[in-house]
Amino acid sequence: MTTGPFADLNVTNPVFAAPMAGGPSTPALVKAAASTGSLGFLAGGYKTPEVLAEQIKAVRAGSVPFGVNLFVPNRVPIDPAQFDRYARLIQPEAERYGLDVTRMSPLEDDDCWQAKIDLLVSDPVPVVGFTFAIPNRAVVDALHHAGSTLVQTVTSVEEARGAADGGVDVLAVQSFEAGGHWGTFTPQHPPQLLGLLELVQRVRDAVELPILAAGGIATSADVGALLHAGALAVLVGTVLLRTEESGASAPYKAALAEAGDSETSETIETIVTSAFTGRPARALPNLFIDRYNAAAPAGYPAVHHLTSPIRRAAVEAGDAERINLWAGVGYRQVRQEPAATVLNRLAGTA
């Protein structure tokens, strides 16, 4: 990768470590990616600016290339009555841990957006990524002036065109097969469901920006096909969840291991759900999804904040039935091994 937007970073491995908000992405995972010639991303979503600054400091101490990804504010409003109904519905799960979510009100925060932008402008990082929406031109110009390369997550040709017009440098083209949140700008009116290969080809034909492909990538054959289709590199997340450097919780890792064990389980289909956050995200099914998926209202970040106390308590209790088990369609390839081993294998250099 001697040319293109990452040439100055000496990135040689086209399999990048995607940002995974909520804990899985760690400085150790980013540094492990860099050890293979790859590029890893810290996930700025759900972190305070202070915690993000500490993680940036930890990665920078290793003198490695890296990126930081942020959630751009794109609120999905929720009717207070719908919020209250859902809170009462899921209260039995909260009661298991001595919690009362029925007293909560909708929290519509912006994830400390401006403070994080100020941090990245004052203390620049090599690459900055955006998910959920396109930042305004003032933010784009400020980060460019600071020297950062900008990557925008898109899920359709229309979003790709908008991102190009918005001034970003690279597109992270994400299909619906990806684990975790689907980065669509319009979660209440999602785009056409296209496989990653076809989506990459359509975006490549429509927009003249470099492409990073993301969504369900789990084998070196997947990587080869996407590079052949015109992607500059790929982003992988789910396959890194059980690595030694991943910050995923113990019950999360155990659930992935159990679901992916071909000798002891039947094939489990991942499901797109809004039950945990009020925004569509792909996960392994569990009791919480089974009980509440059909009734879950759209409403982000209000529903995310509503279920967060239950999820935190469930993690502490080792209860995988009440946490969000984000996973892409390639989850059966997840292994417990060093991250460098995964990235090298997918790149064909194991």
Secondary structure, 3 states (H helix, E strand, C coil): CCCCCCHHHCCCCCEEECCCCCCCCCHHHHHHHHCCCCCEEEECCCCCHHHHHHHHHHHHCCCCCEEEEEECCCCECCCHHHHHHHHHHHHHHHHCCCCCHHHCCCCCCCCCHHHHHHHHHHCCCCEEEEECCCCCHHHHHHHHHHCCEEEEEECCHHHHHHHHHCCCCEEEEECCCCCEECCCCCCCCCCCCCCHHHHHHHHHHHCCCCEEEECCCCCHHHHHHHHHCCCCEEEECHHHCCCCCCCCCHHHHHHHHHHHCCCCCCCCCCEEECCCCCCCEEECCCHHHHHHCCCCCCCECHHHHHHHHHHHHHHHHCCHHHCCCECCCCHHHCCCCCHHHHHHHHHCCC
